[in-house]
């Protein structure tokens, strides 16, 4: 597990520890974001300029600015003062007031989607939950929008997403062939010989997608068999061809769960996925191997 030992004192967005180039980037990001928000509001207000009440007053007008807040972006922590809109129109069906909602900066937004995408990658690379805040504070210049509780909630969301992915129905997808490999990792050292088992499927139209991802003990036959059985339980049909390296565990599991599937050793690793489109065309045309799936 990686840990972070922050230096004494934190570098804020405008502090002495912040380099000139970082301050220029953040100031430029702040100005561009402010201009984009102003333009978005102006377009919204002008779109309803003709809508007026019985006294002839406009129903959609500017209404100052919201309180300043920090938003964590890829350029660091940026100070934002979002313009507000007073929309007096009502929905004719529900009777509720209509509200302006910014597509650029939603009211709840405290960090950009790019920052949210980085967090699970840091976690997978071994950064402990308690170290997210000091690590990103040193890198981005602020911990705005982040806290240990926030990271904890995010890990819960990631777990729920993975569970939904692992339980999804596979009966409506036909994978003509699959590519299998094990990724050996050095993180979470409490686990003995942890290995991530990856199964990538290729549809008849050549589309590649992740089918399954699970942890296992090394690349044992038992671990691979558990993954393949789970795929079969969720409706996955036996692929025409399976491609993999020399790990004997996968081949033993494949023969047990999908005995009708043909086997092909990687050609580039022999292999990487660059051979897949060419191999797929051979299979689908029924030439060479004679493995095309019958209608």
C-alpha positions as MATLAB code, in Angstrom:
seq = 'XXXXXXXXXXXXXXXXXXXXXXXXXXXXXXXXXXXXXXXXXXXXXXXXXXXXXXXXXXXXXXXXXXXXXXXXXXXXXXXXXXXXXXXXXXXXXXXXXXXXXXXXXXXXXXXXXXXXXXXXXXXXXXXXXXXXXXXXXXXXXXXXXXXXXXXXXXXXXXXXXXXXXXXXXXXXXXXXXXXXXXXXXXXXXXXXXXXXXXXXXXXXXXXXXXXXXXXXXXXXXXXXXXXXXXXXXXXXXXXXXXXXXXXXXXXXXXXXXXXXXXXXXXXXXXXXXXXXXXXXXXXXXXXXXXXXXXX';
ca = [
       0.000    0.000    0.000;
       1.399    3.377   -0.994;
       1.387    6.208    1.528;
       1.897    9.936    1.228;
       3.948   12.021    3.623;
       3.040   15.640    2.890;
       5.596   18.325    3.543;
       4.999   20.960    6.205;
       2.519   23.507    4.959;
       0.176   23.080    2.062;
       0.495   24.809   -1.282;
      -2.697   26.664   -2.035;
      -3.814   28.088   -5.315;
      -2.088   31.417   -4.790;
       0.511   30.600   -2.160;
       4.252   31.119   -2.334;
       4.815   27.429   -3.069;
       2.736   27.681   -6.220;
       4.905   28.135   -9.311;
       4.328   30.964  -11.750;
       3.260   28.628  -14.553;
       0.706   26.930  -12.279;
      -0.751   30.295  -11.275;
      -0.962   31.358  -14.934;
      -2.718   28.122  -15.898;
      -5.189   28.381  -13.029;
      -5.888   32.052  -13.731;
      -6.455   31.278  -17.407;
      -8.779   28.396  -16.516;
     -10.699   30.647  -14.118;
     -11.145   33.352  -16.750;
     -12.244   30.924  -19.465;
     -14.683   29.174  -17.130;
     -16.163   32.507  -16.028;
     -16.583   33.598  -19.649;
     -18.220   30.300  -20.611;
     -20.668   30.509  -17.706;
     -21.578   34.111  -18.567;
     -22.152   33.167  -22.222;
     -24.291   30.187  -21.240;
     -26.526   32.339  -19.039;
     -26.764   35.078  -21.670;
     -27.967   32.589  -24.297;
     -30.566   31.208  -21.851;
     -31.902   34.655  -20.935;
     -32.083   35.820  -24.550;
     -33.918   32.666  -25.606;
     -36.880   33.657  -23.421;
     -36.653   37.431  -23.820;
     -40.108   37.617  -25.367;
     -41.845   35.836  -22.503;
     -43.377   38.416  -20.170;
     -45.913   38.621  -17.394;
     -49.183   40.567  -17.404;
     -47.294   43.745  -16.521;
     -44.941   43.358  -19.446;
     -41.946   42.416  -17.348;
     -39.587   39.700  -18.542;
     -40.004   36.324  -16.892;
     -36.374   35.265  -17.290;
     -33.705   37.710  -16.102;
     -30.200   37.759  -14.656;
     -30.019   37.595  -10.865;
     -26.483   38.446   -9.821;
     -23.968   35.766   -8.905;
     -23.820   32.839   -6.513;
     -21.270   32.680   -3.717;
     -17.729   31.962   -4.781;
     -16.622   28.334   -4.538;
     -13.625   26.243   -5.475;
     -13.901   23.579   -8.138;
     -11.183   20.956   -8.523;
     -10.119   20.688  -12.153;
      -7.243   19.182  -14.089;
      -5.639   22.640  -13.919;
      -5.909   22.666  -10.129;
      -8.368   24.352   -7.787;
     -10.215   27.137   -9.628;
     -12.268   29.855   -7.955;
     -15.720   30.084   -9.550;
     -18.432   32.704   -9.149;
     -21.342   31.393  -11.196;
     -23.993   33.778  -12.550;
     -27.563   33.183  -11.445;
     -30.852   33.331  -13.313;
     -34.289   34.274  -11.991;
     -36.719   32.176  -14.028;
     -40.305   33.053  -13.075;
     -41.945   30.728  -15.586;
     -43.982   27.764  -14.344;
     -44.565   24.354  -15.832;
     -48.154   24.254  -17.153;
     -48.572   20.603  -16.117;
     -46.941   20.392  -12.682;
     -47.225   24.057  -11.756;
     -43.626   24.049  -10.503;
     -41.200   26.878  -11.157;
     -38.764   26.276  -13.980;
     -35.092   26.571  -13.117;
     -31.946   27.288  -15.057;
     -29.425   24.427  -14.823;
     -25.911   24.986  -16.105;
     -24.579   22.231  -18.347;
     -21.036   23.484  -17.733;
     -21.104   23.713  -13.950;
     -23.985   21.886  -12.224;
     -24.978   23.224   -8.830;
     -23.588   20.157   -7.054;
     -20.281   20.082   -8.946;
     -17.152   20.415   -6.802;
     -14.705   18.606   -9.101;
     -14.470   17.990  -12.823;
     -15.229   14.544  -14.293;
     -11.531   14.150  -15.151;
     -10.590   14.324  -11.473;
     -13.268   11.752  -10.694;
     -11.761    9.468  -13.351;
      -8.286    9.773  -11.813;
      -9.355    8.680   -8.328;
     -10.096    5.005   -9.112;
      -6.823    4.780  -11.055;
      -4.892    6.007   -8.012;
      -6.739    3.478   -5.877;
      -5.897    0.642   -8.271;
      -2.252    1.671   -8.221;
      -2.201    1.158   -4.471;
      -2.871    4.595   -2.968;
      -4.730    4.152    0.306;
      -8.029    5.930    0.848;
      -6.655    8.138    3.602;
      -3.851    9.392    1.357;
      -5.995   10.694   -1.513;
      -6.468   14.132    0.022;
      -2.799   14.941    0.829;
      -1.639   13.450   -2.471;
      -4.019   15.499   -4.623;
      -3.526   18.581   -2.462;
       0.195   18.518   -3.226;
      -0.442   17.902   -6.916;
      -3.372   20.244   -7.561;
      -2.652   22.919   -4.980;
      -5.844   22.426   -2.976;
      -8.009   19.748   -1.411;
     -11.250   21.539   -2.289;
     -14.041   19.105   -3.056;
     -12.144   16.175   -1.556;
     -12.186   14.574    1.854;
     -11.687   11.151    3.385;
     -15.479   10.780    3.583;
     -15.819   11.714   -0.110;
     -13.246    9.108   -1.116;
     -14.987    6.543    1.066;
     -18.307    7.224   -0.680;
     -16.605    6.968   -4.058;
     -15.105    3.565   -3.231;
     -18.605    2.409   -2.308;
     -19.885    3.622   -5.689;
     -17.019    1.860   -7.493;
     -17.834   -1.355   -5.671;
     -21.504   -1.083   -6.638;
     -20.551   -0.399  -10.268;
     -18.291   -3.444  -10.333;
     -20.987   -5.619   -8.781;
     -23.521   -4.477  -11.406;
     -20.972   -5.132  -14.164;
     -20.204   -8.609  -12.805;
     -23.896   -9.534  -12.539;
     -25.076   -8.262  -15.926;
     -26.871  -10.617  -18.335;
     -24.715  -12.005  -21.170;
     -27.399  -14.035  -22.957;
     -28.120  -11.353  -25.561;
     -24.484  -10.986  -26.675;
     -22.702  -13.398  -29.015;
     -18.937  -13.349  -28.605;
     -17.407  -15.066  -31.640;
     -14.073  -15.309  -29.923;
     -12.458  -14.235  -26.661;
      -9.017  -13.169  -25.565;
      -7.888  -14.103  -22.058;
      -4.940  -13.004  -19.969;
      -3.850  -12.603  -16.381;
      -2.409   -9.381  -14.991;
      -0.090   -9.908  -12.035;
      -0.061   -7.010   -9.593;
       2.186   -6.057   -6.705;
      -0.354   -4.034   -4.736;
      -2.482   -5.278   -1.834;
       0.453   -7.342   -0.620;
      -1.721   -9.099    1.924;
      -3.043  -11.235   -0.922;
      -0.852  -14.162   -1.921;
       0.010  -14.081   -5.639;
      -2.991  -11.936   -6.560;
      -3.753  -11.942  -10.270;
      -6.446  -10.105  -12.207;
      -8.128  -12.397  -14.713;
      -9.289  -10.515  -17.807;
     -11.623  -11.819  -20.497;
     -12.197   -9.672  -23.595;
     -14.851  -10.684  -26.094;
     -15.188   -9.831  -29.777;
     -18.638   -9.652  -31.365;
     -19.473  -10.749  -34.892;
     -19.148   -7.151  -36.117;
     -15.615   -6.893  -34.710;
     -16.542   -4.849  -31.642;
     -14.279   -5.620  -28.689;
     -15.499   -5.265  -25.114;
     -14.590   -6.321  -21.630;
     -16.564   -9.446  -20.702;
     -15.303  -10.246  -17.232;
     -12.718   -9.125  -14.693;
     -12.006  -11.011  -11.492;
      -9.196  -11.633   -9.065;
      -7.687  -15.073   -8.756;
      -4.840  -17.045   -7.283;
      -2.034  -16.788   -9.841;
      -3.616  -18.059  -13.080;
      -4.824  -21.329  -11.654;
      -7.295  -23.581  -13.429;
      -9.681  -23.205  -10.496;
      -9.701  -19.400  -10.692;
     -10.200  -19.370  -14.455;
     -12.914  -22.026  -14.190;
     -14.794  -19.922  -11.629;
     -14.718  -16.934  -14.004;
     -15.843  -18.956  -17.039;
     -18.579  -20.751  -15.101;
     -19.912  -17.396  -13.926;
     -20.002  -16.147  -17.528;
     -21.845  -19.315  -18.584;
     -24.286  -18.945  -15.686;
     -25.128  -15.446  -16.910;
     -25.942  -16.744  -20.372;
     -22.685  -16.480  -22.285;
     -22.531  -18.865  -25.265;
     -19.402  -20.873  -25.937;
     -17.165  -18.739  -28.188;
     -15.916  -20.156  -31.465;
     -12.290  -19.490  -30.542;
     -10.344  -18.581  -27.416;
      -6.977  -16.845  -27.657;
      -4.523  -16.838  -24.757;
      -0.910  -17.211  -23.731;
       0.810  -20.265  -22.337;
      -0.905  -20.214  -18.935;
      -2.039  -23.807  -18.577;
      -4.722  -22.938  -16.034;
      -6.868  -21.106  -18.572;
      -6.782  -23.919  -21.129;
      -7.723  -26.541  -18.541;
     -10.643  -24.387  -17.370;
     -11.757  -23.704  -20.963;
     -11.881  -27.408  -21.786;
     -14.013  -27.993  -18.707;
     -16.522  -25.145  -19.147;
     -16.572  -24.615  -22.941;
     -15.230  -27.859  -24.428;
     -16.468  -27.012  -27.943;
     -14.372  -23.827  -28.129;
     -11.271  -24.024  -30.310;
      -7.934  -22.955  -28.846;
      -5.356  -20.580  -30.307;
      -2.078  -19.538  -28.709;
      -1.276  -15.844  -28.982;
       0.716  -14.996  -32.092;
       2.354  -11.875  -30.821;
       3.146  -12.829  -27.278;
       3.029  -14.084  -28.952;
      -0.160  -11.807  -29.385;
      -1.851   -8.600  -28.845;
      -5.270   -7.427  -29.954;
      -3.953   -6.126  -33.257;
      -4.314   -9.624  -34.730;
      -7.935   -9.867  -33.648;
      -9.668   -8.061  -36.559;
      -7.756  -10.126  -39.130;
      -8.374  -13.377  -37.260;
     -12.032  -12.442  -36.849;
     -12.485  -11.947  -40.581;
     -10.972  -15.385  -41.195;
     -13.371  -16.950  -38.698;
     -16.460  -15.149  -39.930;
     -15.737  -16.032  -43.535;
     -15.290  -19.650  -42.535;
     -11.931  -19.973  -44.216;
      -8.756  -21.621  -42.964;
      -9.893  -22.807  -39.591;
     -13.454  -23.668  -40.507;
     -14.604  -22.119  -37.235;
     -17.305  -19.660  -38.294;
     -20.389  -19.915  -36.083;
     -23.266  -21.483  -37.932;
     -26.486  -19.536  -38.232;
];
